[in-house]
Each structure stands twice: as structure tokens, then as C-alpha cells.
Amino acid sequence: MVLKMVFQYIARMSFLIFLCFIILGVEAGNKELIDLHLEEKSNIELGLKSIVNNIFKEETNLEYKVKNNRTESIQNFSGKTQFIKENLEDIFNKKNKTKLDWWQTCLIYEIYPRSFKDSTGTGMGDLRGIIEKIPYLKYLGVCAVWLTPIYPSPGVDLGYDITDFKAIGENIGTMEDFEELKNKLHENGIKIILDIVPNHTSDKHEWFIKSVQREEPYTDYYVWVDAKYVNGTRQVPNNWMAIFGNTMWEWNEIRQQYYLHQFLIPQPDLNFWNPLVRKEIKDILRFWLDKGVDGFRMDAIPHIYERQDFLDSPILNDGTPEIIDYTQGLDECFYEVNEWRYLLDEYTKKDGKTRFMAIESYLKFKYSKKFYGNETNPGAHFPLNVCFIVSSHMSAKEYVDTLTELFSNLPTGAWLSWIIGNHDTQRATFRFGLELIDGMHMIQLLLPTGTPVVYMGDELGMTNTYLRDDQRYYDVLGPNREKGRTPFQWDSSPQAGFSNKTKTWLPVNPNYVTLNVESEMAARRSHLKIFKEIANLRELEVFRTGNVELYEISEYVFAFSRSNNFFKNYFIVINLGSELENINLKKFKNSLSPKMIVKISSLYAEQSNGDIVSAKSFTLRPSAALVLESIFY
């Protein structure tokens, strides 16, 4: 009697599952989802077959088992069917209630224009070079590009010292080039995000030149403070320290005052306490929005306000001055982002197309999360998440703890970003190693509730370039940042296909001969092809809205699972260490199918795509990584 009831329940649940996937497939109107449904249905049937076989075995051996064990087995099965039902309802709810915006489903690609493609033979990349390589962006599956500053600049901070926020730098191109780039990106379904630097300008900017002369209305456009005098000796106003070291105060002989610079001396900070400055920044945003850009990456936003009383910062235990509520992270920084969001939303309301804003912040997440604002006063769509680029060689426990803290402290409805490299912190291979880059891309692209922001060249496994002192473009920046900004490696021709000029603005990495787009496209397996496989997998609904669980498999084996129903589980396993590891996933998730198929393997893994592994036991080479998919048979 019990067996008959179980079969009836299976039949009903099978029909319910089949019906749900048919509805989802029709509702999406998408061949890929229908294909996914058929794959799901096949797994469901296999899973049900396995369960039924287990029940038959159970019935055959009833005479050798006690009644309590039989009752427990049936209760376990009922629990599984309830689990299936709950997950189906969860999928249905997400399908009908969760509609992700373009910036949430997007793969954002950071382009450092000086190093992407030189189209004019100057040895420096330009806008027309980006136009030329749009087909490559399409191949990657990029849906938005973020361009680091393209404005006129003396180049002291390689573009982040700006002399005109409403023009294009001569070495980058013309406004006509920009218009063509924007239009062609849009024609190919790719949005354009500009880098805006509101904290400071170049000391060659017209505003600063007039401010030095106390010419109105520019007199207070910058932070000017009188000197302190001790025994007749001129001293800086306080102990505040610039990002690149030394005091953040510079004496100006003409004005006979100090000006504040949180970054380099030729980058004076704007005075955001002045309403005219705040209006200027909004005018800059409107200028580019009217040009048709889709959003902004806002640079150095925690720095835009400083204390008005200029008190000395307390000295922390590590010997450094306190920055929070002195030179960074003042409440006014967050309020200003709210104001920018209102402006962006004005444009969004006109045509229904979201204008996007990301915030650069290296503050701890407990401070950075304030940039999200709230339902009443929304802020940025997200601050750029630096949890993976401020440290390297983390243990599995540190990954689990870091991600758990992020997810648990994420404001309701907020969205993260996943970044493993950028133009400031060098290439991802510098921190994680070339062998681990595929595993890091699995983390970056397959974690939930976040948008991957990929730095150009990381998809190839490009590495930092050794630079002699005489090869560096500007030596104030410190010894490391330019190593990750060298020209993009397109092919094995001279200068890696980046330029036809013998000498490029920074030297090309010598490994371009084998490490380049052309060779990786031609190879049977390569970092580029694996990146593309991961990006394609990310298109599945399970990686957009599915559940996540985090696992510390061993000291240096980190794993996470993604699922949106009982029969479909993906397990991503990364060996962060330097030793061979034997993995038993069933120890951590007993409901997994006994066997799993290798969906994607990293370049140096012993397993290949399509291999079958036992969930109870398989080996993982050092720095190897796998995406595994559950199968039932």
C-alpha cells in the first residue's frame, strides 16, 4: 500500500516538474531555455528512476529490516519530494518576480585605452583601435565596456589628472571618434561606461590656474589652507598623509597658501563643500549623458570630502593616521552619490533605460556598503568590490569567511561586483599565478548576486611586465602599477599586433610570442577558450538566481555550489594550494548524485570536459579547478 502511494506521488511530482519547465520554457520564448528544460527533464527521469530502483530494493529487503528503518526510509523520501516541491516553487517565484536589469546580467570589460590597440602608429592606444576590436568584445560576450579616462591630460597620473572633463585627449582621438565608438558599440549591443574623476583635477586645469589667482568664482574651487608657523617656521596645516606617501599639502607661492592633494602633487583636490563645484560635476555628468553614454565609474569617491576643521588625525596602532571621518568616508560622500543617482534616474525615466553608476572604494565593506543608499535615497548600483584584489593566497576558510561576511552584510536588494584585477592593482596573474587564473575566473563569473568586471587581458592570462626604471612612464607612481598596464597582446607579430611603431609607450611583454589572442583562439584548449566557456555557462538561470553554498573542503581547497532545483547542482571546486588533493564532495553535500560530469576544467587539471568523476573521490592537481554538474544514473 505504501509503495503504491509512493508511485502515485512520484507520478504527480513528475507531471508537476514537467509542467513547470514547459511553462518556464514557453514563458521565456527562448530556444536555450527549452533546451535546458529537455536536459532538466532527462535528469529528472534518471533521478526518479534511481529513486524508484532504490525503493524496489528497499521493498525486497524489508524482511531483513526492522519496521522503524522502513518508516525512516519513507520519511526521508517524503522529505526529498517536499524539497523538490519547495525548490520548484522557489524557481517559479524567481522567474515571475525577479527581473534582473542589464547591469546585473552583464559582463563588464575594463579597457585601458592607451594599451588596447594603436590604430594611428603613435605607439599608444586610441579610440579607433577600440572600434577595430569590437568583434573581439562580441566574442567574449561583453555587454558593457568601461573606459578609463579618455580626457585631455598631462599624463602625470596616466589620464587621471584631467585638464578638461568635456573633451577627448588628443592622444586618444577626437569627439567624432568617440561618437563613432559609442554608436558602433550600441549597434553591437554593448554599452559604454566612462570613468569620471570628481575628486581632483590636473594643476594645469583652467579652474586651478584661476583659483591660484583668486579669480572668482574659482577662488574656493580647491581646498586652500593657511600655513601654521612654529617659531617663525612655516609648517603644513596638519598630519594628513597623501595616498602615495608624504604630506597631502603643497605650498603655492603665488597664493601664499597650501592646497590639498590626496593623490599626487599635480592633482589638487576639488572643494566639494563649495556648491559651485558640486554643480560643475553634475554638469559634467549631464554633458556625457546627453552624448549617449550608459553610465559611469566614479573614481576615488571616499576622498571627495575632508573635515572642514582640519584637525590632526589620531595615530593608529600601525603608526598611520586615521582616515575615516578625516580624509575619507565622511557622510557627505555618501549623500553626494545619492544626488548623482537622482540625476541618472532623471534620464532613466525618460526612456526606461537604466543609467548605471559604480563607485571606486577601497574602504572596508562596512563603510563601502553605505554607497548603496536605501530605498528612499538610492545610491550607486554598486561599489566596486575589492575583496579579491586587496589580498592574495587566501586559504579556503578565508574565502568562505570573506564571502559569508559579504553576503550576510549585503543590504536588502543590493548587488555586488566581482573583480580579480584592474588597472591599479596589476593583473590577476600577479596575485594568483597563471595556473590558477581559470579557477579565479570561475569564482569571478559564477558567484551569485554580482556582476563580473574583467580587466582587459586577464581572460588571456596576461602577466605583469618587467620594467626598467628608464622604461617607466612616470616614476612618481611607484614601482608596480605600470607593470599591469602594458600593451594588449593580439598576436605574435612585432609589438604583439598592438602597434606598427617600433617603440610603444610601454614595452610589450616578451611572452606575447606565445601568449596572445590569435594563438589562444587557435589552440584546442587555452585560458581564453576556458574563459569563454565560463562566460557562456553564466548565462544559465541557475547562475543568475540560483542558491549558493560555500565549502571549505580542505585548508586550500575552496568550493561553492549553485542550484535552483533538486536534480540540477553545479559544484565549483578550486585547489588554491600547491599540493595534490583528494576530494570527497559527498562528505559536504550528501544529497549530491554519486557521479558528476566535468562541465569545465581548468587548463592544468588532469580531468577534461565531459569526464565523469565520483563525487566521493577524485583528485585535483595544484591550482586546478573544475565546474562539475550533477548527473543521475
N, C-alpha and C positions, 0 to 999 in steps of 0.2 A: 504493500500500500504506500509506504514511504517512498519507495523507488518510483512508483507511478507518479506521485505528486512532484517529485524532483524533475522527472522528464517533462511533465506539463509546465513546470516553472521555467525549465530550460527553453522549451518551445516558445513560451510567451516572451521571455527575455531576448531570445534570438530574433524574434519578429520585431520587438521594440528597438533593438540595436540596429537592425537592418533598416527599419523605417526612419530612424533618426538620421542615419547617414545619407539616405536618399533625400530627405528633406534638406539637409545641410548642403548636399551637392547641388540640388535644384536652386536653392536659395542663393548660392554663390554664383551659379551660372558659369562655372569655370571648369574646364576640362581637367585641370590639375587636381582640383578638389574631388572630382568624380573618380579620377584615377586613384587618389588617396583613399576614397571610400571603398573601391574594389579591393585595394590592398588591405584595408582595415577588415573588410568582410571576410577575406581569406584567412586572416589571422584569427578572427573571431571563431570561424568554423573550426579551425585547427585547435584553438583553445578549448572550445566546447567539446570537441572530440576527445581531447586529452582528459577533460574533467569527467566525461561520461565513462571513459575507459577506467578511470580511477574508481568511479562508483561501482562499476561491474566487479572490479577486483575486490572492492570492499564487501560487496554482497556475497561473493564466492567464499570469502574467508570469515563470514560472520560467525560460523560455528566455532571458530578458534579465538574469537574476540569477545570481550565482555560487553554487555549492553551499554555501559557508560561510554566506552570508546566509540561504539557505533553512533550513539546520540551526539557525542562531541564532533564526529566527522560531519554529520548532517548539519550541525550548528555552524561549523566552520564554512561549509559550502553556502549556507544561507547568508553568512556574513559576506562572502565573496560576491554573491549576487546583489546584495544590498549595496556593496561598494561599487559595483558596476553601475547600478541604477543611479547612485548619487553622483558618480563621475559623468554619466550621460546628462543628467540634469545640469551639472556644472557647465559642461560644454554648451548645452543649449542656451543657458543663461548668458555665457560669454559671447556666443555667436549673435545673440539678439540684442545684448546690452552693451557690449564692448566694441566700440568703433575706434580703431587707432588712427591717429592723424598721420600725415605724410612724414613728419619729422620723427615719429615713433617707429615706423616700419622701415625707415631709411638706413642706408649705409652712407655715412658722410665721409668724404675723402679730402684730407687736408693737402693742399698744393702750396708749396713754397715756390712762387713763380720764377724767382731768379735761378732756380735749379731744375725746373721741369723740362723745358725744351726751348732752345735758342733757334728762332726762325730767321734771324737777321744777320747772323755771323758776327755778333758782338762778343760772344763768349759768355753771355748772360741770358737767362731765360726771359720770355716775354709773353704777352697775351696771345699773340698769333700762334705761338708754339703750343699753347693750351688748346686753341681751336683745332690745330692739326691733329692733336691726340685725343679728341673726343671719342673716336671709335674705341680706343683702349678703355676709356672710362665706362663706356657702354658695356664692353666685355666684362669688366669687373662687377657690373651690377650696381654701380654708383648711382644714387638718386639725388645727391647734392654735393657740390664742391665748396669747400671753404678755402678762400684765397687769403693768404697772409698779406700784409699791406702792399697796395699797388700805387700808393700816392707819391708825389714828389718828396724826396728825402735826401739829405746829405749822405746818408748811409752809415752814420756813426753807429746806430743800433740796427743796421741792415734792414731799414724800412720802418722801424718802429719809432723813429724820430722824424716827424712829419712837418712839412712846411705849408702844405695846402691840403685840407681834408676833402676838397671838392674837385680834385683834378687827378690825372693819371701821370705817374712819373715818366719822364722822357725815356728812361732806360727800359721801361716796361711796355710802353706803347702809347696809344692815343685814346681819346674818348670814343672815337669811331671804332677802334679795335675792341674797346670794352663793350660797346653796344652790339657789335657783331658776335662777340663771345657769348654775351648774355642770351641773345636771340637763338644762336645755334645750340647752346646748352638746353634752352627751353624746348626747342624743336625736337631734341632727343630725350625729353622727359627728365632732364637734370636741372635741379635748382641751383641758384648761386647765392652763396653766403659771404659777405665781406667782413674783414677784420677792421673794427673801429677801435681807436686808441684814445679814449677820452681823458685819461689821467694826465697826460703831458703832451707837449709839442717839441719840435726842434727849437733850439735857441736862435735859429735862422727864420723862424716863423714871423710873419708881419706883426702878429699880436704881441710877441715878446719884445721885438725891436721897439715898438711903440710904448710898451709898458715900461721898458728901461728909461725912456724919455719922459715918463709920466704923462703921456698924451692920452687924453680922455677919448672914449670911455675905457681905455685899456689899462689904466693905471693899476687897477686891482684885479686884473685878469689872472695874475700869478700870485704865489704866496711869498710876500716880501716881509722881512722882519728886521728890526734894528739890531745892531751888534750889542753884545754885552762887553763891558770894559772892566777889567780887574787890574788894579794898579796901573791904569793907563794903557793896558794891552788889550787889543781887540780880540774878542772870543766869539765863537759860534753861539747861537741862541740857546741850544740845549744839546743833549747827548744822543739825539736820534741818528741812527745809522742807515745809510743807503743800502739797497739790495746787493750791490756789487762791492760793498765794503766802504769804510771811511765815513766821514760825516755826510749827511744829506744837505748841508748848507754850503753855498758858494757865494763869495763876496763879489759884488758888482761895483766897480769903481765909479761908474757914471752915476748910478742911482744912490750910491753910498748906503746900500743895504744888502743883506743876504737874501738870496732866493732859495727856495726849497726844491730839491730834486730827489725823489725816492729811488730813481734809477741812475743813469749816467749824468755827469755834469752838464753835457749839452742837451739834456732833456728836462727843462724846467716844468714843475708841476703846475697845472691849472688850479685856480682857486674856486672850488665848487661852492664855497659859501657865497660867492657872488652870483646873483640870479641871472646876470647877463651871460655868464659863462654857461650856466645850465641851459639857457635859451640857445646859445651857439651850438651846443652839442645836439639838441633836438632839431635844429635847422639842418645839421649835417645828416642826421638820420632821415629826415624828410627828403632831402636832396636825392639820396640814393634810393629811397623807396619809390620816389617819383620816376627814377630811372628804371625801375622794374626789378630790383633785387628782392630776394625772397627772405632775407634775414641777415642777422649779424652775429658775429662772435665778438664779444665785448672784452677788451684786453684790460688786465690789471685793475679790475673794479674794486677789490677791497681797499685799494690805495687812494681812491679819489677824494676822500675827506681825511683831514687831520684835526687833532684837537686845536681849538682856537686859542687856548691859554698857553700853549707851547711848553707845558710842564715837562721836566725831565722824566724819562721812562724809568720805572723801577728796574733794577738789575735782577734777572732770573738766576736760578741755581747754576745754569750752564754758562753764566757770565755775559749773556747777551741781554740787551734792553727789551723790555716788554713791548710788543707791537699792538696787541689787541686794545682797542679803545684809545690808542695813542696815534699810531700812523696807519693802522689797518682795522677793518671790521667795525667801524663806527656805525651806529644805527642808520645814519643818514645815507650810507652806501646802499643799504637795502631799500630805503624809501625812494632813492633815485632810480633804481631799477624798476620799481613799481610805476614811476612816471613814464619811463621808456616803454613799458609794456602797454600802458594806456594808449600811447602814440601808435604802437604797432597794431593794436587791436582796432584803432580807427580805420586803418587800411584793410584789415581783415573783414570788417563789417561791410565794406563797400562791395567786395566781390566773393566773400566766403572763403578766400584762400588765406590760410594761416601765414602770418609773417612771424618768423622764428627768431628767438634770441637765446644764445648760450653765453654763459659768464665764465671767464677765466678766474679761478680762485685756487690758491694753494693753501688756504686755511683748512683747519680740521673740519670734518663734516658737520660737527655740531654748530659751527658758525656758517659754513657754506650753505647749509640747507635753508637758511633764512632767505636766500636769494629766490627761493620758490614763491615767496609771499604766501598768500592764503586765498580762500575762495572769494573773499570780499575785495582784497587787493592783490591780484595775481602779480607774480614777478617774472623771472626768467622761465623758459621752458625747462631748462636745467642748467646748473653749474657744471662745468667740465670736471668729471670725476677723476682725481689723480691718485686713487688708492694703489694702482698698479705701477705708477711711474715715480713714486717717491721712495720706493724700496724695491729690492730685488732679492732673489734667492730666499723667498719666504718658505717656511715649512707648510705642510698640508694643514696643520692646525691654524696657522696664521691666516691662510686663505679662508678657511671656514669661519674663523672668528671675525675677520675683516668684513666678509660678505654678510654674515649674520648681523653684525652691527649696522651695516648699511641698510639692509632690508628692514630691520626692526625699527630703525630711526627715520625711515623714509616717510615724509608726510603723506597723508591720505591723498591718493590720486596723483602723486608726484612720479616723475620718471627719471631714471639715471642715464648716464652715458658710460661707455666702456672704452678706455684708452690705454694703449700699451707703449706708445711712442709719440713724440711730436717734435716740432722744430726747435724747442728749447731744451728738452731733456734727452736729446740724442735718439738714435734708432733703438728699436726694441731689442735687436740682437745684442746691443751693447750690455743690456742688463740681464737678458735671459739666455743668450747664446743662440747661435744659428740652429743648432739641433732641436731646440725647444720651441722655435718660432711657430711651428704648426700647432702645437699644443696651446700656445698662448692665443693664437687666433681662434681656436675652438672655444676658449674661455671668453674672449672678447666678443665673438659673434653669436654664441649660443646661450649665454646667461640671459635671464629674463629681465623684464622691466627696464630695458636700457637700449640706447642707440649706440652702435659702434662708430667711433670716429677714428679712421685709419690714416696714419701718416704715410704719404707717398713713399713707395719703395719698400715699406715693411712687408707688403704682400709678396715681394720677391725674396725677402731675407737679406736686403741690402745691409751692409755693415758700415760702421764708422770708418772714416779715412784718416790715416796718419797725416798730420800737417806739421811741417817745419814752421818755426816762428816766422820766417820770411814769406811763407805761403798763406798765412792767415790774413784775413781781410781787414780786421780791426782788432788790435791786441788788448783793448780795454775789456773785452767781453769775457775774458778768462780763457783757459786752455781747451775747453771742451765743446762749447755749443756748436761751433762751426764744423766739427767733425761729422755731425749728423745732417749737415745741410749741403753736402757736395752734390754734383750733378746726377740726375736720374740716369740709370743705365738701361738704354733702349736696346742696344745690340753690341756686337763685338767689333764694329768698325772703329776707326780712330775717334777718340773722345766719346766712346760709348754711344754714338749716334745722337748725343745731346747737342753738339755744335760742330760746325765745319771750321771753326777757328782753332788754331794750334794751341793757344793758351786760353783756358776758360777761367772765369772769375774765381773759382776754387778748383783745385785739381780733381780730376775724376779718379775714383778708387781703382787701383790697378786690377782688382779682381773682376772688373767689368768684362774681361775677355770670356769668362765662363758664366758670370752671374749677371744676366740681363734678361729683358723681356723676350727677345727673339729665341734665345736658347731654351728658356723655361717653357715657352709655348711649344717648342718642337719636342721637348723631352716627353717620354712616356709618363713619368711622374716628376713633379717639381713643386717647390713651395707655392709658386703662382697657381698651378692647377689645383693643388690642395686647398688653397685659399678660396678659389672659385667654387669648389665642391662644398666647402663650409658655408659660403655665402648663399649658394642655392638651397642648401638644407634649411637655412634660417628662414626661407620663405614659407615653410610649413607652419600651419597654425599652432602646432604644439610648441614651437619655439617662440611664438609671439605671445600666446596667452596661457600656455601650459604651466603646470605646477613645477616647482623646483625643490630638490632636496640636496643638501651638501654633505659630503662624506670625507672624513679623514681615514683613508684606507690604511696608510702606514705613515711614518714620520714624514716621508717625502712623496707620497702618492695621494694626490688630491683628486676627487671625483665629484660630479654632480649629475643628477638625473633630471630629465624633463619628461612629463607625461600629461596627457589630458584624458586618458581612459585606461581601464584595467589592462587591456591587451596590447597597448602601444606604449612602450617605455624606451627612452633613449638614455644611455649611460655614457657620459664623457669621462674618460679616465686619463690622467696626465701624471707621468713619472717625472717629478721635479728634481729628482736626485741623480746621483752618478753611479748607482748600482742596479743590477738586475733585480726585479721584484716579481714575486709570485702573488697573483691577485685572486681573492675569493670574494666576489660580489654578493653571493648568497648570504654570506655572514652579515652583511649590512642591509640587505633588502631581500628577505626570504621569498617575497611574492614574485621575484623575477622568474622568467622562464628558464629552464635548465640550460638552454643553449641560446647564444646570441650571435647575430651576424655583424661582421665588421662593416659598418657603413662607410667610414672614412678612417684611414690610417695615416699617421704622420710619415714623413719621408724616410725616417730611420727606424721605424717599427719593424719587427720581424713579420707581423701579420700584414696581409694585403686586403684591399677592398673585396668583400664577398666571402672572405673566410668565415668559418663557423668556429666559435670558441665556447668552451664550457664556462658557464657563469661561476662555477665552483673553483675553477683552476685554470689560469692562463698566465703566461709570463709577459712582462713588459720591460723592454730594454731601457737603459738610462736615457732620459729626455724624450722618450717615445710617448705617443698619445694616440688614443683610439676613440672614435664615436661608435658605440655599439647599439644595436637595435634588437629588442626582444623578439623572439620567434617561438611559436608553439607547435611542436611536433615531436 
